[in-house]
Amino acid sequence: MTIRIMIVDDHHVVRRGLVYFLESMEDLKVVAEASNGMEAIELFEKERPDVVIMDLDMPKMDGMECTKKLKELDESAIVLVLTSFTDQDHVIPALEAGASGYQLKDIEPEQLAETIRAVYCGESRLHEKVTKHVLTRVSPNFTSEQARLQRLTGRERDVLVEVTKGRSNKEIAQELYISEKTVKTHMSNILAKLELADRTQAAVFALKHNVKKR
């Protein structure tokens, strides 16, 4: 299986470096490159990549707006933010726009490849330097969110905590000594009870409310 990737970054040198590295991986293939958000939307419709690597600061249309529009165009679009910004004004809007992961450009190449594979498989990956913004963010709906959190069973909380660590269903199953099928069931229940759309939102929710195991 080959993961088809589109790189969106206004710096040509950055794009070339990413292409050079990613193309060295047997399971990763760069199918498109865009220098701004507007180009990215056009290329996305044409190429339908599996994962979009998105910079945030770009001319014509920035990465946050582009991510939002890509998700509107195709709700299953997978966007991995790759940027140098670590502040809350960039992290939170990017995740709220629908990004499946947020990594910094100082990431090790092998870790980037691992992150691409993880978000492709439906996992969420946040750089450790940006998780503090998620933890300290105060939501105006905090009370109602706390009420939703109370709906979870103890085992569902255990699974949710593992999701915040970026673990796959298989890894969660091994960690909690349950079957992978059971993990999937718990995950479906978690999303339904918390009224969330995907694992990334669930991870952000759990980090924001400091959810812990039983």
Legacy VTK file of the C-alpha trace (Angstrom):
# vtk DataFile Version 3.0
C-alpha trace
ASCII
DATASET POLYDATA
POINTS 214 float
0.000 0.000 0.000
1.286 3.448 -0.934
0.169 6.632 0.840
-0.290 9.451 -1.680
0.797 12.831 -0.336
0.338 16.469 -1.290
2.765 19.046 0.146
1.488 22.594 0.685
4.233 25.094 1.555
5.249 28.419 0.017
8.960 27.719 0.447
10.372 25.827 -2.517
13.398 24.568 -0.571
11.139 23.080 2.125
9.007 21.330 -0.490
12.067 19.943 -2.248
13.489 18.657 1.013
10.234 16.947 1.927
9.903 15.380 -1.508
13.486 14.113 -1.387
12.948 12.432 1.965
9.412 11.119 1.478
10.198 9.633 -1.913
12.925 7.560 -0.236
10.185 5.669 1.630
8.662 2.730 -0.226
5.162 3.346 1.124
5.059 7.138 0.655
4.642 8.984 -2.641
4.334 12.730 -3.293
1.696 13.267 -5.978
1.297 17.059 -5.791
2.942 20.252 -4.535
1.269 23.618 -3.889
2.741 26.947 -2.820
-0.458 28.363 -1.296
-3.932 27.369 -0.168
-5.681 28.252 -3.398
-3.374 26.026 -5.424
-3.831 23.288 -2.851
-7.606 23.212 -3.263
-7.325 22.942 -7.044
-4.725 20.169 -6.829
-6.659 18.329 -4.151
-9.704 18.059 -6.386
-7.518 16.790 -9.214
-5.227 14.355 -7.346
-7.276 13.379 -4.263
-4.189 12.673 -2.096
-4.474 10.471 0.985
-2.655 12.941 3.251
-2.043 16.685 2.896
1.035 18.127 4.631
0.034 21.725 5.351
2.107 24.790 6.214
0.187 27.584 7.963
1.780 30.871 6.907
1.272 31.214 3.135
0.184 33.925 0.679
-3.271 34.126 -0.968
-4.803 31.585 1.428
-3.198 30.428 4.678
-3.090 26.878 5.949
-5.913 27.212 8.466
-8.378 28.520 5.892
-7.221 25.937 3.381
-7.670 23.116 5.900
-11.199 24.291 6.629
-12.087 24.442 2.932
-10.574 21.022 2.227
-12.680 19.503 5.003
-15.760 21.207 3.564
-14.871 19.830 0.150
-14.236 16.334 1.505
-14.907 15.608 5.170
-12.619 12.580 4.973
-9.632 14.722 3.915
-6.606 14.121 6.148
-4.519 17.211 6.875
-1.262 17.138 8.819
-0.027 20.587 9.813
3.749 21.002 9.555
4.826 24.431 10.717
7.191 26.400 12.949
4.416 28.023 14.994
3.854 26.736 18.538
1.573 29.464 19.913
-2.062 28.961 20.825
-3.281 31.366 18.130
-2.077 28.914 15.504
-2.464 25.539 17.231
-6.099 25.766 18.329
-7.533 27.249 15.087
-5.688 24.648 13.023
-7.161 21.787 15.049
-10.608 23.364 15.042
-10.355 23.709 11.254
-10.041 19.933 11.067
-6.329 19.100 11.087
-5.639 15.476 12.064
-2.197 16.270 13.436
0.110 19.164 14.294
3.880 18.804 14.016
6.784 21.234 13.980
9.364 21.565 11.238
12.159 20.547 13.599
10.684 17.034 13.719
13.006 14.163 12.874
12.399 12.860 9.314
11.635 9.333 10.475
9.157 10.675 13.022
7.437 12.674 10.285
7.038 9.531 8.200
5.626 7.719 11.230
3.195 10.600 11.838
1.994 10.485 8.226
1.283 6.768 8.530
-0.485 7.334 11.863
-2.869 10.056 10.672
-3.564 8.030 7.536
-4.717 5.197 9.799
-7.043 7.524 11.686
-4.847 8.423 14.630
-4.151 11.916 15.960
-0.619 13.178 16.499
0.251 16.428 18.276
3.777 17.659 18.935
4.552 17.703 22.662
5.337 21.440 22.473
1.762 22.289 21.434
-0.285 19.974 23.668
-0.038 22.494 26.532
-2.221 24.880 24.525
-4.895 22.222 24.256
-4.628 21.496 27.967
-4.982 25.131 29.002
-7.681 26.132 26.551
-10.890 27.114 28.332
-14.081 26.386 26.422
-17.286 28.454 26.880
-19.098 25.108 26.814
-16.943 23.636 29.577
-19.896 22.700 31.796
-21.823 20.933 29.043
-18.635 19.192 27.941
-18.061 17.979 31.487
-21.596 16.585 31.480
-20.846 14.669 28.278
-17.656 13.368 29.826
-19.647 11.894 32.688
-21.424 9.630 30.194
-18.257 7.605 29.645
-17.700 4.317 31.421
-14.430 3.638 33.208
-13.160 1.461 30.373
-14.082 4.098 27.789
-12.020 6.614 29.759
-9.088 4.183 29.691
-9.354 3.926 25.909
-9.675 7.704 25.529
-6.484 8.277 27.521
-4.626 5.896 25.217
-5.964 7.795 22.199
-4.322 10.983 23.495
-1.002 9.142 23.352
-1.467 8.611 19.616
-1.787 4.855 19.937
-3.504 2.725 17.309
-6.427 0.410 18.089
-4.029 -2.533 18.052
-1.664 -0.857 20.506
-4.562 0.136 22.781
-5.832 -3.440 22.744
-2.410 -4.708 23.809
-2.056 -2.068 26.518
-5.502 -2.707 28.046
-5.552 -6.487 27.441
-8.720 -6.391 25.363
-9.478 -7.287 21.750
-9.037 -4.827 18.895
-12.735 -5.267 18.095
-13.610 -4.192 21.633
-11.426 -1.097 21.249
-13.316 -0.162 18.084
-16.620 -0.556 19.914
-15.425 1.618 22.790
-14.170 4.213 20.324
-17.542 4.386 18.584
-19.264 4.802 21.946
-16.814 7.520 22.991
-17.438 9.578 19.848
-21.203 9.172 20.197
-21.312 10.098 23.896
-18.968 13.079 23.520
-20.729 14.152 20.297
-17.477 14.283 18.363
-16.617 13.394 14.779
-13.229 11.688 14.952
-10.254 10.563 17.036
-8.472 13.901 16.719
-11.385 15.752 18.280
-11.590 13.080 20.979
-7.884 13.476 21.794
-8.193 17.275 21.961
-11.285 16.933 24.181
-9.507 14.544 26.540
-6.397 16.717 26.809
-8.465 19.827 27.430
-10.340 18.140 30.279
-7.279 16.324 31.614
-8.997 12.938 31.378
-7.214 10.251 33.361
-7.553 6.498 33.625
-9.651 4.990 36.406
LINES 1 215
214 0 1 2 3 4 5 6 7 8 9 10 11 12 13 14 15 16 17 18 19 20 21 22 23 24 25 26 27 28 29 30 31 32 33 34 35 36 37 38 39 40 41 42 43 44 45 46 47 48 49 50 51 52 53 54 55 56 57 58 59 60 61 62 63 64 65 66 67 68 69 70 71 72 73 74 75 76 77 78 79 80 81 82 83 84 85 86 87 88 89 90 91 92 93 94 95 96 97 98 99 100 101 102 103 104 105 106 107 108 109 110 111 112 113 114 115 116 117 118 119 120 121 122 123 124 125 126 127 128 129 130 131 132 133 134 135 136 137 138 139 140 141 142 143 144 145 146 147 148 149 150 151 152 153 154 155 156 157 158 159 160 161 162 163 164 165 166 167 168 169 170 171 172 173 174 175 176 177 178 179 180 181 182 183 184 185 186 187 188 189 190 191 192 193 194 195 196 197 198 199 200 201 202 203 204 205 206 207 208 209 210 211 212 213
